[in-house]
Every structure is written in C-alpha cells, then in structure tokens.
Amino acid sequence: MARLAKLEKQRNIGIMAHIDAGKTTLTERILFYTGRSHKIGEVHDGEATMDWMKQERERGITITAAATTCFWKDCRINIIDTPGHVDFTVEVERSLRILDGAIAVFCGVGGVEPQSETVWRQSEKYNVPKIAFVNKMDRVGADFYDVLKSIEKDLGANAIPMVIPIGAEDKFCGLVDLMEMKAYIFDENSEDHEYRVENIPPDLLETAKKYHHIMVEKAVELDDTLMEKYLESESKITQEELIAAIRKGTIANKVVPVLCGTAFKNKGVRKLLDAVTLYLPSPLDLPPVKGTDPNDPQKTIERKPSNDEPFTALAFKVQADPHMGKLVYFRVYSGKLNAGSYIYNATKDSKERISRILQMHANERENREDISAGDIGAAIGLDNTVTGDTLCDLENPIMLEAIEFPAPVVDISVKPQSRTDQDKLSKGIMKLAEEDPTFTVHVDEETGETILSGMGELHLEIIVDRLKHEFNVEAIVGQPKVAYKETILNSATEEYKHIKQSGGRGQYGHVEFEISPASPGQGFEFENAIVGGAIPKEYIPAVEKGIIDALKKGALAGFPVVDVKVKLVDGSYHDVDSSEIAFKIASIECFKEAFKKAMPVLLEPYMSMEVVTPEEYVGNIVGNLCSRRGKVLGIAAGKTGQQIISAEAPLAELFGYATTLRSLSSGRAVYSMHFEKYVEVPSTISEKVIEEEKEKQQNKS
C-alpha cells in the first residue's frame, strides 16, 4: 500500500486546552473543512464525531483522546483531540509524548486558565512545538490582545501574532492576515462560510502595521542572515523568508505563532489549517528518536524517521473494543510494518503477532495492509502490550523512554451485587485498568472489597459508569475516600530475631535496621551496610523484599508507607536454620517496630485550586474554603469583573465541593483543581482517621 502522503507533508498534531475552550468543536470544523465529515457534529447536541463514548455525549466533555486523519491542501494531518478535564490528564500526557506538534486552544474571554498552564507544562516537558488559537472571539468579553499578553506573561511563551481580529464579540467579522497584509471578511450568509479578501479597513491599518512590525521583528531574530537583511531594509524581506524563519523558530520551540477565530461560527479555521501545514513540523523536521539497547542499557541507539530503518514504535493507548477485543494505538518512529508480521515487545521481552493494522477515525476504522515511519495507527493481536511499551524489529531491539504517570489520589470501594456480577466486574476492571494507567485496583484482603483508585471523583464516576454500561456490572459503590500515606519524622534503630523451633529444621533470621526519613517524593531507599558477612549475601534480597512487603501497610493505620530510608547495619545467621523466609519475616517485624519508634505521621493529598467567581460571592467562597482547612494564596481580578481565588486545600475536605460552590454562588462560580503534593495531617484529624481505621479492623475481625 502506497504511503498516503510524503513524509515531509505529514503532520502529527494534538489539540490541547483548558476544559470548555472549544477543542472538540474546533476538531469537528477541521474534519468538515478537510472533507473528512460531511456534517458538522455539535458537542452541545451530543453529536460530535470525536466524542463517541456514551459518557462523553451525555456530559458534553472529552474523556478519552480520539485519533483521526484528514487532508488539507497537499498535507496529511493526523489529529488527536485530547480532554481538558484535569481528571483525564493522562490522556494529554500520553498523546503529547508521541506527537510532533500541538494546537493550544485558548478561550477569547477566559484566556490562560489553570488547566491551560498544566497542558502547556506537559507539552514543554516533551518539547512539543505549538501554535496557539484564540477561540470564541464572538463571545462577550473576548479580547485577542489581552490573551496574547497573557500567553507571553503567564506561560512564558514568545508569542508571534499571525493575524489580528476585525471587530470583537458580536461584531467579529473577519481577520487581518499580517503576512499578506490583507483582510479576510467572512460571509455570514454563505452555506460554505466563504470569505472575501479585501484591503485592510482604514480604522485598523495602524494596528495592523504595528503587529506586522512585531511579527517581522520576532521572525528576523530567529535567523542571522535575515537579521542582516532587515537591518539594511525591512522591505527587502520576502514572505517566503518570513514563513521559513517562523517555521524554523516554531520547530525549535523558540516562538509560538498565534491565530484567532471562532470555531463554532466557522471563522478562522482555514487560516489555522494553513498555519498547521506552514509552521508545525513533519516527522522529518525533528531529531531522530533515541532509545537504549535492551541488552545493554548504557548503549544509546538512534532511529531516523525512514522506512529503511528497522521498525520502532511506541504504544501510547490501549482501548477495550466490544467487537474486536483489545486495540493498541501506536506511533511509528522508523521502519515499516506489514499486517500479519511478528514484532518484538522490548518492554515485556516477548514476541507478538500483529494480526490487523487499522487507521482510526474516532471509533470508526479502516484496514491497512501496512504502516510506515511517521504514522499513527492501531493494531489488533497485541495481547501483552500496554501503554508505554516499545514495539520493534525482532532482529534490532530498542527500548524507548517509557511514559510516566501521576499516582492516583482518590479511592472508592465496589462490591458486586451477585456471584455472576463478580466475574463481570473482574473482567471489566482488568480491561479498564489496561486502558488507563492512572486507574489502579487492589483487593482489601481483610474485607474482600475491591478498591478502585483514580485521579478524582469524576474519573472514578466515569469508570463506575463504564463498568455498568459496557460490562453490565451491577455493583454497590462506596463513598470516595482519600488515599492517605504514612511516613516518619525521626530516625530510629531496631533489631529483631526471628527464631522458631519445631521438630526438625527451625527458622533463624536476625537483622538490625537504622531507619530515617527520606526527602518528600523520594519513595523507599534501601542500603546494605553489612560488613564481614554477618548476614550472607544470598539473604540480603530477602531482607529488602520483607521491607517492601511491610511498606504496603504502615504500622500507624495500615496505609502505604512512603519516603523512608532503611539501612541494614547488622544481624546474624544460623548455618542450618537460616533461610530466605526467616530473614523476610525478621525484616517485616523489625521494620514495623522501628517505624513505631521513629515518630510516624499520616500524609494526605493537597490540591491546588482556582475558583473564578463574580465579586459578590468572594467572601462566602473564601470563608467556605477556610472552613475546609484551605489556605487562600491570593485573589486577583480577572476579566469581565470576575475574581480569581487561588488556594490550596486537603482533598479530604473537597468531596462534593462542586455542589457547595454552586449553592454559594447561585451557580455562577467555576473551579478547577489538581493534585499538588502530600502534606502531614494535623494531629487532631490524624487521631480521628487512625481511630476510624482501627474500628474498621476490629469490625472486620
């Protein structure tokens, strides 16, 4: 099968933004203009092509990143529409990891919002070149120039305006293209939303010249030759030279071209598509992908985006499909793959067969015989593959850097209503956990309850909803609970001897530990300081395993233990009675005793919050946040008379906050929050939590 477009004419892009900035609406318009869909699907009607899940259509939000492909002029554009809600941040993270460029969408009224900053930071982490699109220019309070300043100030981006709007709010009727210095006026009555190209309106000429000058100045700074030419005379610089310089700067992540429009009213979308083809990189514009040799992790391997190189791909998403089983989405970095061939999963060290290769369009798909470097596709047949796995050529293995995901902070318990539901629940949970790396599951051994952990209330609500509708599971769902952790504030030394004599061979293990606090976020560190063979080398791994087991349930209230250093300083063994199990038991008991002596404390997740509210409700909202153990960090004036309250508060106090905020502000305030850090729980609350946990343990027994 021939390549659908030359590699230099291919763009792999994502659309990212704060919730409600209009990402999905923009994608729908792109699909319409590129001829991919013949009818525009609207989010508010539950008809959007890219929001194909039942839960997405009911709520009017994007939950899962959907992939599609379309053509504009002579370019092929692979698009991933990502969610804006912070609970589904994993979808953005994994999409950015495999994309070459992104469109960052900003609301013309809201500008840079909290989640815009989060996704922007994620894109910087993966060095993804971006263009910005200021959407909703027809809304009351829309201000292109204000958003432009905000992109520079709040995100630290070197924004380069490519257009300026003609009119604003309900008078927004067109754009001035600063490259061509022409006005594009949209025809309101045309079915195809056509436009006329005219001279710039006289009242906008000065502003247009000012921003054209800014664009030229920023462009020439990116190219020394162009700078020399500019110093001689600005008029000597051609459009082609400017476009080439801005393209070079965008790809190097030095500038961000900014456009504007209103996706809902079909204005400015074509200019945005032109900008995607002009300024965002093709796979050839980016450096070769780097990985390591699975057999020699010190050895670095590079793969160029070419079909002549060995096959290399990264699995970035798994989807449970009711008709086809497991679908694995992957990005091909080099080489070519035919359907029916075998590949090597370097992460799992296993050989797998790709039975079918699919080209995805939201939840529709078409079969492909093969897939080449630079492409994004999906495969059937990869039973052992999960998100972040490297897929490569059997003869030329490579290991790409895996994707890191944040730890879940909210738990709920689920209990099946009947025996038949138990099997369905297990199967459903297994499939959903495969799809979503931020959703984890464990069974509470004492109660037999299944505990689901996720990124927030909405995240878990969607998972329970999917279990019900996709897997027909009727389950009793417990209240959301905080994922507490335990740690220590002091150091302590403890020794423990495990001796057991029972006719025949006994058990003997003797260890001495020094335990101390590690810095926050460091996790667990083990140091073997045994000298002179007090404990033989073969038993040291058993000691470490024992500690790791003890970390799962802290001695304070049974929560996982984090951020501790354990130093094995001494011990003894018996020639006959010592064994791995004896040392493991000794380590578990020794750790528990040392932990109790080292000032153990509870930690709770703290959330960073931003509440946007009309001024008259500020007092009530601040008072309520303080009553929830929150700290107000600052109050700033937003646009259109809104006040922005920045705060931090413990997650334990924020369950059901959405409902409270609605009633405090007559439904006019909105908020967003994301996990910030783990913080020590105040002693009065800590005592209460420990008491409750002890009661639960007693009730179980």
Helices and strands as residue ranges (DSSP letters): G 7-9, E 10-17, H 23-33, H 54-59, E 66-72, E 75-81, G 86-88, H 89-98, E 101-107, H 114-125, E 130-135, H 144-155, E 159-161, E 163-166, G 169-171, E 174-177, E 182-186, E 195-198, G 202-204, H 205-220, H 224-232, G 234-236, H 239-251, E 256-260, H 269-279, G 283-285, E 289-293, E 296-303, E 312-321, E 325-334, E 336-338, E 342-345, E 350-353, E 356-361, E 364-368, E 370-372, E 376-380, E 390-392, E 399-400, E 410-416, H 419-435, E 440-443, E 450-454, H 457-471, E 475-477, E 481-482, E 485-488, E 492-500, E 507-517, E 524-528, G 537-539, H 540-551, E 564-572, H 580-597, E 600-614, G 615-617, H 618-627, E 631-637, G 639-641, E 642-650, G 651-653, H 657-664, E 670-680, H 683-700
